[in-house]
Amino acid sequence: PGNLSDCPNGSRWVMDVFNECAQDGRDIASIVLGLVSIFCFAAASFPQFYQACKTGIMDQALSIYFLLGWLGGDLLNLIGSFLADQLPLQVYTAVYYVLADLVMLSLYCYYKAKNRGGRFAAPINAAFVFLSLGTVLTVPFLGGGAAMLQDPATTFKGRSLLSARMDEPGWKPFTRSEIIGFTIGSISSVLYLCSRVPQIYTNYKRKSTAGVSYSLFALVMLGNLLYGLSVLLKNPELGQSEGDYVLHHLPWLVGSLGVLSLDVVISFQFLAYRRGRPGTREERDALLGEQGD
């Protein structure tokens, strides 16, 4: 439970649930937008799961580097959530993101193997089930190791609804745990950004977006937009300048708004290639192969 002594006129339920000071409508709006962004990110994978099962060409539609970059960013987000000693809501959400990425990769490998004869589908699925179970089982052990890395003076809140407490007014230098969190957040943002480039190239090379669910990118775009707004709407801590607040959240702002701009490019690709009938190229190649046989 939070302590309202350092948050005059703050909302009691917000402090109890999120351990965050919300003194006015701006802070409440920041928290609400952050929660909605979490639901957008959590639901983003389901349309692609459906599209993969419907078309069966997921291995041709998505770039493996897009999936690996996304997984890498979420893994660092998960590690950062432990190092920053975040609340269970953020930790469980980070674990869910990683598991959803593993399912996405499993589907990709399944259809890759299936479209090449299906000889390695079972071993690939078994490997990803093992990785998923390993991720879940190692979560409690990561939590114990994170406590030893904490700076007792302060903790750094990563890509979450929460921001670090600032006890000293003005500009505050980064602590050891903040530097670790800042570094992890920066690398995570770079991975998120770099993951979009291979997918943009794959769409351009195929001249098609067949097999790719636009709802996936639409939900991620909405989530990143709401997340960026939630960070910018949050009031700085008492005595903290606006510039210092933005600096401490810069990696996640750059990652969210940068990925949003690249997803806009992918959206234009969906518009440019919308006239192509889904699966046209794949069906044509299959027919030519049968005639050749």
N, C-alpha and C positions, 0 to 999 in steps of 0.2 A: 504493500500500500504506500501511496505517495505521501509526502509531507507538505501540507499547505502553508506552513510557516514561511517558506521562501517564495510563495506564490500568492500574494494578497489578491483577494477578489477572484481567485481561480475557481474553476469548476471542479467540484468534489469527485464526480463520477469519472471525468476525464483523467484526473490524477490517479484514481484508484485503478482504472482499467489500463491506461497507457503510461502512467507515471510521467505525465507531461503537463506543463503549466499552460492552461488555456484561460486567458483573462478577458477576452473579448470575442466578437464575432469573427474576426480575422483568424484567430487561432482555431476556433471551432471549424471554420471552413477549411482550414489547412488539414485538420485531422480527418474530416469527412472525405475530402478529395483524395487523401492518402489511402483511406480504406477502400474507396471505389477503385482506385488504381490497382490495389492488390487483387481485387476480384477480377479485374480485366486481365491482368497477367495470369491469374490462376485458370481462367476459362479459355485462354487463347489457344491452347494446344488441342482442345476437343474438335474444333472444326477441321483441323488438319488430319486428325485421326480418322474422322469420317471420310474425308476426301481421299485419303490413302486407301481405305478399304473399298471405296466406290470405284476408283479408277485403276488401282493396281499398278500405277507407274510412279510411285513415290521416289524410287531411285533415280528416275530420269528427271523428275520435276524439281527436286530439291538438291542443292549442293551439299556434299558431305562436309565441306569446310564451313558452310553456314551453320550446320547442326553442331559441329565440334566447337566452333567459336562461341555459340550460344551456351553450350554445356560448360565451357571453360569459364565464361563470365558468371554463370550461376554457381559454379563450384567455388569461385573466389568470393562471391557474395555469401555463400554458406560459411566459408572459413571466417570471413570478416564478421559475421553475425555472432560467432563464438568468441572471437578475440575482443569484440566490443561489448560482450556480456549483455546482449540485447534481450528483450522480453520474449517469452515463449511464442507470442504471435509472430514475431519476425523470424525466429528460429524455425518454427514449423513451416512457415511459408517458404523459407529458403530451401528446406529439405524437400518440400513438394515440388519446387521448381526443378531441382536436380532429378528427382524421380520422373517427372514428366519429360525431361530431356532424354533420359535413358530409354523411356518407352518410345519416344520419337526415333531415336537412333536404332532401337530394336526393330521397329517397323521398316525403317530404311534398309537395314541389312537383310531383313526377311524378304522384302520384294526384290532386292538386288540378287539374292541367291535364287529366289523363285523364278525370276525372269531369265536366269542363266542356267536353269535346269533343276533347281531346288535341292542340290546335293548337300549343301552346307547350311540349310535353313535351321535344322534342329540344333546343331552345335552352336550356331550364332545366338539363337534364342536362349539356350542354356547359359551361355556366357553372360548375356545381359541380365538374366534373372539373378545370376550370382553377383554381378556388380550392384544390382539394385538392393539385394538383401545385405550386401556388405556395407553399402552406404547407410542403410537404416541402423544396422548393428553397431557401427562405429560412432554414431551420433553421441551416445552417453559418454564415451571415452574422450571425444573431442571437448565436451563440456568441462571435464575435469582438468584437461590440460590448458584450457583457456584462462582459468583463474590464475595460473602461475605467470602468465604474460601480462596481466593487468597492471597498469600504473595505479597505485592506491590513491593518487590525487584526483584522477578523473578518468572517464572512459570515453571512447570515441564512438559515436553512433554512426553506423554506415548507411547503406541504402535502405532506410526505414522511415517510419513516421516520426521517429524521435530525433532530437538534436542534442548535442552535448551541453551540459550545464556549464555556464560561465560565471565563476565566482568573483573574478576580478574585472573591473571596468576597462573599457577601451580594447586595444589590440592585445591579444594574448598569444605568446609563442606556442608552437606545437609541442605537446608532451611526447614521450616515447611511444605510448599506445596510440596517440593520434597520428604520429608519423607512420606507424605500421598500418593503421586503418586507412590513412590517406593513400599510401602506396598500393595497398590491395585494391582500394576503390578505383585508383587510376588505371591499374592493369585490367581490372574488370571492365571498365568503360571502354578501353582500347579494344578488348576482345569483342564486346558487343558491337562496336563500330565496324571492326574489320570483318565480322561475320556477315554483314550485309553485302559487301563487295562481291564475293563469289556468287551469291544468289542473284544479284543484279546481272552479272556476267552470264550466268546460266540461262536466265530468262532471255537475254539478248541473243545468245548463241542459238537457242532453240526457236527464237521468234514466237514464243508461246509461253503461256502461264498455265497450261493444262496440267492438272494434278496438284496444283498449289491452291490452297484455300486463301482467298482474300480476307476472310474473316479473321484468320490468324494475325495478319499484319494490321488489320483495322483495330482489333482489340489491343494489340501491342502499342499502336500509335495512340489510342485513347488513353491507355495506361501510362505511357510516358508523358503525354501532355498533362494529365491530371497530377502525376507525380511531380513534374516540374513546377506546376502551379502551387501544389501543396507546400513545396519547399520555399518558394518565393513569397507565399502569403504568410508564412510563419513569422511572428514577431521575434526579433533578436532577444536574447536574454538581457536582463536588467544591466545596463552599463556597457553592453556590447554594441559596437557600431554595425551598421548594415554591411559595410565592406568586409569586416571580419567574419560576419555570419556567412556571407556568400563565399568567401575564401575557403572556409572550413567545409563547405558543401560543393565546392567547384567540380570535383571529379564526377559526382553523380548528376549534377546539372548538365555538364558537358556530355556525359554518356546518354542521358535521357533525351535531351534536345537534339543531340547529334544523330542518334539512332532514329529519332522522329523524322529528321530531314531526309535520311536515306530511305526510310520507309515510304516517304512521299514519292521518291523516285520510283520505287517498286509499284506504287499505286498508279503512276503514269504508265508503267509498263503493262499493267492490267488493262488500262484503257486503250493503249496502242495495239495490243494483241487480242482484244475482246472479240474481234470478228472471226478469229480462227476457231473452228469447231473443236471442242475438247477431244484430245486423243487422235486428231486427224493424222498428224505425222506418224504417231506410233502405229496406228492401224495400217497406214500406207506401207510402212516398212515391213510390218508383219505379212501383208498380202504379197509384197514383192519377194519376201523370203520364201513363202509357200510356193509361188510360181517358179522360183529358181530351183526348189527341191523337185 
